[in-house]
Each structure stands twice: as C-alpha cells, then as structure tokens.
Amino acid sequence: MLLESLFSELDTIGFSGSRSLSGAGLAVLASLFPLVPAGCHVVVGCAAGADLAVRSAFGSGNGDGRLCLFAVASGRWGTGRAAFARRSAAIVEAIPLGGLLVVIPGSVSPPPGVTPSRSFRGGGSGSWGSAALALGSGRRVLLWLPVGYAPPAWAGVAWSAVDGWWLGVSSSQLSIF
C-alpha cells in the first residue's frame, strides 16, 4: 500500500506529535500535507511542534473550514494537565472508526504501561497515549519513527511498513476490512 492510496479514502484525518519536533520529523510531516484530499477534515491540537506545523498548513486563514482545532485554552476540557489528556482523547474520538491518526512522537518508544486501550493513558506522552487510544478504539495509526526503530510490539496490533512510515491496525479492526 502506498501513502497516496491510504490518504485518498479519508474524509477526516487526525494529527498528533511532539511539541519539540526534530527537523527530520517536521520534514516527513510536511511531506504528508499534499496527500490530504481536498475537503478532508483535519483534526489537531493546540500545542507547538507538530500541531503548529499542521495548523500552519491547514489553518483557518484559508477560509475552507477544513481545520478542526482542539484548543485546551477553550476551557472545554477543564484546566491543568488533565485537560491536555482529555483534549487528546477528544481528537482521537473525532476521527471516524477505521479512520487515521498520524503520529510523530518525541520518543522512539512509549512510556511503560502505555498500550492500546479504549481509555487514554499517555504516561506523560500525549502522542503515544493518542496512538494507543486510537488503536484501542478502532482507528488506524500512521506512525513515524527514525530509521532503525520499529514500533512497539503491542498485543493485537499489526504493523506494516508504508513508504518509510508504520501503519498500525488493531486486530479488532482487521475484521472491518
């Protein structure tokens, strides 16, 4: 499967990534932007790094209404650190079942205890927590890791290499396709 065909079927795509994105991470993220179909809703948070890059590429300034910004400052998810976790969960929930969350985490492996689940648990990493929630709740994950690293060996998740990325699908999802 090529990224072009993966993206061509989307009507909503979510993005999650490090607040301090590396140059390589920013470059691979930006390489995806032209693949997002016209009219596809883009769901993203309010942080620096990956979120900012996505907002800059698909921002509301273009007037097409495709950007769905989930901002903690809105107060919708409460206050404090927990608000960021609730916001991240809301981003995943905004992606239709079978949909796609693009993840560029700041670390090459998830914190201990972070595994696919229907409840958000990031262990301090919103990106890994979002990936785990997405896979645990019937969404696909497109994960970028630096060359030489493999995705986590999470039970019930099948990973396949796609154009330098890792596509994760949960075993419960495999019955959907």
One Martini backbone bead per residue (centre of mass of N, CA, C, O) as a GRO file, in nm:
protein
  177
    1MET     BB    1   0.097   0.035   0.021
    2LEU     BB    2   0.031   0.365  -0.036
    3LEU     BB    3  -0.014   0.673   0.079
    4GLU     BB    4  -0.207   0.775  -0.138
    5SER     BB    5  -0.425   0.552  -0.093
    6LEU     BB    6  -0.473   0.601   0.207
    7PHE     BB    7  -0.565   0.909   0.175
    8SER     BB    8  -0.795   0.901  -0.050
    9GLU     BB    9  -1.027   0.783   0.170
   10LEU     BB   10  -1.043   1.044   0.332
   11ASP     BB   11  -1.242   1.275   0.558
   12THR     BB   12  -1.055   1.223   0.817
   13ILE     BB   13  -0.772   1.366   1.003
   14GLY     BB   14  -0.520   1.305   1.239
   15PHE     BB   15  -0.290   1.479   1.468
   16SER     BB   16   0.025   1.377   1.635
   17GLY     BB   17   0.290   1.540   1.833
   18SER     BB   18   0.558   1.689   1.902
   19ARG     BB   19   0.660   1.991   2.051
   20SER     BB   20   0.973   1.896   1.960
   21LEU     BB   21   1.041   1.885   1.657
   22SER     BB   22   1.226   1.762   1.435
   23GLY     BB   23   1.349   1.809   1.129
   24ALA     BB   24   1.265   1.530   1.026
   25GLY     BB   25   0.975   1.534   1.132
   26LEU     BB   26   0.886   1.786   0.976
   27ALA     BB   27   0.943   1.679   0.691
   28VAL     BB   28   0.752   1.429   0.697
   29LEU     BB   29   0.499   1.581   0.763
   30ALA     BB   30   0.499   1.778   0.517
   31SER     BB   31   0.483   1.539   0.303
   32LEU     BB   32   0.166   1.487   0.366
   33PHE     BB   33  -0.007   1.737   0.293
   34PRO     BB   34  -0.058   1.680  -0.023
   35LEU     BB   35  -0.235   1.406   0.048
   36VAL     BB   36  -0.464   1.568   0.145
   37PRO     BB   37  -0.770   1.591   0.073
   38ALA     BB   38  -0.998   1.768  -0.048
   39GLY     BB   39  -1.221   1.823   0.227
   40CYS     BB   40  -1.059   1.724   0.449
   41HIS     BB   41  -1.054   1.676   0.776
   42VAL     BB   42  -0.853   1.849   1.028
   43VAL     BB   43  -0.717   1.715   1.328
   44VAL     BB   44  -0.605   1.927   1.608
   45GLY     BB   45  -0.406   2.084   1.820
   46CYS     BB   46  -0.238   2.356   2.036
   47ALA     BB   47   0.050   2.302   1.999
   48ALA     BB   48   0.350   2.273   1.934
   49GLY     BB   49   0.503   2.173   1.653
   50ALA     BB   50   0.307   1.964   1.496
   51ASP     BB   51   0.052   2.130   1.535
   52LEU     BB   52   0.161   2.390   1.405
   53ALA     BB   53   0.220   2.275   1.126
   54VAL     BB   54  -0.074   2.199   1.065
   55ARG     BB   55  -0.202   2.476   1.108
   56SER     BB   56  -0.031   2.617   0.887
   57ALA     BB   57  -0.134   2.433   0.646
   58PHE     BB   58  -0.472   2.433   0.755
   59GLY     BB   59  -0.569   2.696   0.827
   60SER     BB   60  -0.833   2.925   0.868
   61GLY     BB   61  -0.718   3.145   0.666
   62ASN     BB   62  -0.841   2.990   0.400
   63GLY     BB   63  -1.170   2.937   0.452
   64ASP     BB   64  -1.250   2.606   0.428
   65GLY     BB   65  -1.300   2.449   0.717
   66ARG     BB   66  -1.096   2.189   0.772
   67LEU     BB   67  -1.015   2.287   1.049
   68CYS     BB   68  -0.991   2.113   1.373
   69LEU     BB   69  -0.961   2.277   1.671
   70PHE     BB   70  -0.807   2.169   1.984
   71ALA     BB   71  -0.838   2.383   2.263
   72VAL     BB   72  -0.763   2.421   2.589
   73ALA     BB   73  -0.832   2.733   2.622
   74SER     BB   74  -1.149   2.691   2.599
   75GLY     BB   75  -1.230   2.484   2.856
   76ARG     BB   76  -1.371   2.212   2.762
   77TRP     BB   77  -1.136   2.023   2.939
   78GLY     BB   78  -1.049   2.219   3.139
   79THR     BB   79  -0.774   2.201   3.366
   80GLY     BB   80  -0.467   2.135   3.329
   81ARG     BB   81  -0.320   1.839   3.246
   82ALA     BB   82  -0.591   1.683   3.197
   83ALA     BB   83  -0.686   1.855   2.954
   84PHE     BB   84  -0.486   1.734   2.748
   85ALA     BB   85  -0.593   1.445   2.759
   86ARG     BB   86  -0.887   1.511   2.681
   87ARG     BB   87  -0.815   1.642   2.413
   88SER     BB   88  -0.674   1.396   2.284
   89ALA     BB   89  -0.924   1.215   2.298
   90ALA     BB   90  -1.106   1.398   2.121
   91ILE     BB   91  -0.945   1.370   1.865
   92VAL     BB   92  -0.982   1.068   1.828
   93GLU     BB   93  -1.303   1.075   1.839
   94ALA     BB   94  -1.317   1.253   1.563
   95ILE     BB   95  -1.240   0.991   1.438
   96PRO     BB   96  -1.335   0.761   1.252
   97LEU     BB   97  -1.387   0.457   1.213
   98GLY     BB   98  -1.095   0.358   1.041
   99GLY     BB   99  -0.930   0.584   1.068
  100LEU     BB  100  -0.666   0.847   1.090
  101LEU     BB  101  -0.355   0.868   1.279
  102VAL     BB  102  -0.095   1.087   1.302
  103VAL     BB  103   0.240   0.999   1.435
  104ILE     BB  104   0.504   1.209   1.608
  105PRO     BB  105   0.709   1.132   1.832
  106GLY     BB  106   0.962   1.215   2.078
  107SER     BB  107   0.979   0.903   2.104
  108VAL     BB  108   1.059   0.557   2.021
  109SER     BB  109   0.889   0.495   2.288
  110PRO     BB  110   0.676   0.409   2.510
  111PRO     BB  111   0.570   0.430   2.800
  112PRO     BB  112   0.511   0.263   3.058
  113GLY     BB  113   0.183   0.114   3.011
  114VAL     BB  114   0.146   0.183   2.711
  115THR     BB  115  -0.156   0.075   2.559
  116PRO     BB  116  -0.404  -0.040   2.405
  117SER     BB  117  -0.714   0.152   2.446
  118ARG     BB  118  -1.028   0.308   2.549
  119SER     BB  119  -0.821   0.465   2.726
  120PHE     BB  120  -0.641   0.726   2.835
  121ARG     BB  121  -0.272   0.667   2.825
  122GLY     BB  122   0.054   0.837   2.829
  123GLY     BB  123   0.282   0.879   3.048
  124GLY     BB  124   0.355   1.189   2.922
  125SER     BB  125   0.249   1.101   2.622
  126GLY     BB  126   0.034   1.212   2.392
  127SER     BB  127   0.113   1.053   2.139
  128TRP     BB  128   0.108   0.763   2.258
  129GLY     BB  129  -0.174   0.784   2.381
  130SER     BB  130  -0.320   0.834   2.111
  131ALA     BB  131  -0.231   0.576   1.969
  132ALA     BB  132  -0.353   0.378   2.174
  133LEU     BB  133  -0.644   0.479   2.153
  134ALA     BB  134  -0.687   0.442   1.854
  135LEU     BB  135  -0.633   0.133   1.849
  136GLY     BB  136  -0.844   0.067   2.089
  137SER     BB  137  -1.091   0.229   1.898
  138GLY     BB  138  -1.067   0.172   1.565
  139ARG     BB  139  -0.803   0.302   1.464
  140ARG     BB  140  -0.556   0.423   1.272
  141VAL     BB  141  -0.187   0.426   1.248
  142LEU     BB  142   0.059   0.671   1.155
  143LEU     BB  143   0.404   0.604   1.205
  144TRP     BB  144   0.697   0.786   1.305
  145LEU     BB  145   1.036   0.673   1.279
  146PRO     BB  146   1.340   0.640   1.289
  147VAL     BB  147   1.578   0.491   1.153
  148GLY     BB  148   1.586   0.161   1.312
  149TYR     BB  149   1.292   0.169   1.413
  150ALA     BB  150   1.030   0.018   1.593
  151PRO     BB  151   0.742  -0.062   1.685
  152PRO     BB  152   0.547  -0.169   1.909
  153ALA     BB  153   0.463  -0.486   2.069
  154TRP     BB  154   0.146  -0.493   2.044
  155ALA     BB  155  -0.120  -0.642   2.127
  156GLY     BB  156  -0.328  -0.664   1.842
  157VAL     BB  157  -0.099  -0.537   1.647
  158ALA     BB  158  -0.050  -0.446   1.309
  159TRP     BB  159   0.248  -0.388   1.130
  160SER     BB  160   0.333  -0.176   0.846
  161ALA     BB  161   0.519  -0.080   0.584
  162VAL     BB  162   0.496   0.277   0.459
  163ASP     BB  163   0.695   0.484   0.316
  164GLY     BB  164   0.858   0.511   0.614
  165TRP     BB  165   0.622   0.396   0.768
  166TRP     BB  166   0.371   0.301   1.017
  167LEU     BB  167   0.100   0.073   1.008
  168GLY     BB  168  -0.169   0.055   1.238
  169VAL     BB  169  -0.367  -0.239   1.327
  170SER     BB  170  -0.617  -0.377   1.477
  171SER     BB  171  -0.767  -0.680   1.517
  172SER     BB  172  -1.056  -0.558   1.525
  173GLN     BB  173  -1.020  -0.416   1.241
  174LEU     BB  174  -0.965  -0.650   1.043
  175SER     BB  175  -1.278  -0.724   1.030
  176ILE     BB  176  -1.364  -0.466   0.866
  177PHE     BB  177  -1.175  -0.525   0.592
   0.00000   0.00000   0.00000
